[in-house]
């Protein structure tokens, strides 16, 4: 039996950033279930197939990270730590809430 996108659980680390938010939207548009993993994963918006999981990737233990990843078929890292000052990255995030279910 082959899996369809709607049965796969895809984790995205950094779902609210520029890359992560666009990855989430594309995965949802293709029919995948998406689990957003970050300190504030609900910031990206809401969708019936989007589940936020709160985790601070900078300070989490390997054991806790394994718990966060439990049940996922694949994990995509779009993690990008921010810098401060004039060299800070600027981006426009893409919110998933306007998508149709």
N, C-alpha and C positions, 0 to 999 in steps of 0.2 A: 504494500500500500504506500503510495507516495504522498508526501505532505503538500498541502496547498498553502499559499501565503497566509491565509486566515488562521491556520493552525500553528504557525510558527511564532515564537516569542523572540523578538529582537530587542536587545538592550542597547541603548545609546547613552554613552557617557558624555555629558555636556550638552543636553538637549536644548538649552535655552540660548546657546551662542549662535553665531552666524552659520558655521558649518553644521553643527548638531541640529539646529532647528530646520534647516533645509533637508537634512538627511531624514529627520522624523517625518516631515511632510511627504517626501518621496516614498518612504516606506508605507505610510498610511494610504497614500494614493494607489499603491500597488497591492493593497489588501493585507498587509502584515499587522500583527499586534505589536505595539511598541511600548517598551518600558524605558522611561526616561530616568537616568541616574545622575543626580547632582545634589548640591546643597539645597537648591530651590527648584526641583524639577517641575513643579506646577506652574512656574512662571511662563512656560512656553504656551500654555493654554489648555484646552480640554478637547477630548474627542472620545467617542465610545470605545475605541481600540487603543487608547493611550493610557498607560498606568504610570504614575510618578512613584519613584522609590528614592527616598532621601538618603544620601550618603555623601560625606565629605572625603573625596578621593585623596586630598592632601594629607589627611590624618588617620584614615581608617586602617585597621589591622588586616592582614591577609585573611584571617579567619572570618572577620566581619564582611570583607569584600566577597569571599566565597558565598556567604549567606545572601548577599545582595544579588549575586549572579545565579543563584539556585533557580532552576526552572527555565532558564533562558537557553534558546537553541544557538544563538550567536550574540556576540557583544561587539559593537562598533565604538571605537574611542574617537570622539571629537573633542576631547579635553584639550583646552588651551589656557594655561594659567595667564592671568592678566598682569600687565606691567603697569607701573604708575608714571605719571609725568608726561613729558612731551613725546616719549616713545610709546605711549599707550596705544593699543590697537583700537581702532574705531570700526564699528560694524552696525548693520541694521538687522535686528533679529526678525525672523519670520514666525509669526504666531499661527498655531494650528487651529485655533478656535473657529475660524470662518469656514473650515472644510465641512462638506456635507457628509453625513454618515452613510 
